[in-house]
Amino acid sequence: MKTALITGASRGLGRALARTLARDGWTLVVDARDAGPLSAVAAETGATAIPGDVADPAHRAALARAVAGGLDLLVNNASTLGPTPMPRLASLPPDAFADTLATNVVAPLALIQAVLPGLRERRGAILNITSDAAVEGYETWGGYGASKAALEQLSNVLAAEEPDVAVWWADPGEMNTAMLRAAGEDADAAPPPEEAAAALHRLVSGRLPSGRHRAADLAAAR
């Protein structure tokens, strides 16, 4: 039986991916900062829930221990927008930007490092959730976009360094999520995260080549 670790799984895309993999019979370990919603996801999917903040080294250690028996897929989905309303770069507090980088870049790398031996052993995969903000110049999205750009390049180099592990960095596109709503966007006009989850599942089920992928392209190719 295959095992996946999904961060940020209490809502949105993380929850949708957990549901999708559970239907395929995966064993799941899930994390999020909100224990209540995470428990609901665990009850629905049969996952092991470990609430906490991925920026906390002790929490990451607990996640790594939970999958010490073997890991086939790590999904780095947990992330933060940073301060909201989202400021222009001219007024982005450096300490707030450092916090964004800690959650969106440093934590995923540290978690990858913690579980990489197990992923190598089982020729597993890493799915890092990024954004079109990593490559587009959207006003007020500078801090978040820069963090996602860093995650993309980290993924790019990791794919070159770990040929036996599939490394995907994926842009899910706009989704009707609390995060998009918090960014001040019209989340109600966006598709549900289940659509992106179904598209991204193709990376896992087909073990597509390492690289950058867009959910829209994956959906169109089905």
Sequence and secondary structure as in RCSB ss.txt:
>XXXX:A:sequence
MKTALITGASRGLGRALARTLARDGWTLVVDARDAGPLSAVAAETGATAIPGDVADPAHRAALARAVAGGLDLLV
NNASTLGPTPMPRLASLPPDAFADTLATNVVAPLALIQAVLPGLRERRGAILNITSDAAVEGYETWGGYGASKAA
LEQLSNVLAAEEPDVAVWWADPGEMNTAMLRAAGEDADAAPPPEEAAAALHRLVSGRLPSGRHRAADLAAAR
>XXXX:A:secstr
  EEEESS SSHHHHHHHHHHHHTT EEEE  S HHHHHHHHHHHT EE  S TT HHHHHHHHHHTTT  SEEE
E      SSS   GGG  HHHHHHHHIIIIIHHHHHHHHHHHHHHHTT EEEEE  GGGTS  TT HHHHHHHHH
HHHHHHHHHHH TTSEEEEEE    S HHHHHTTS GGGS  HHHHHHHHHHHHHHT  SEEEEHHHHHHT 
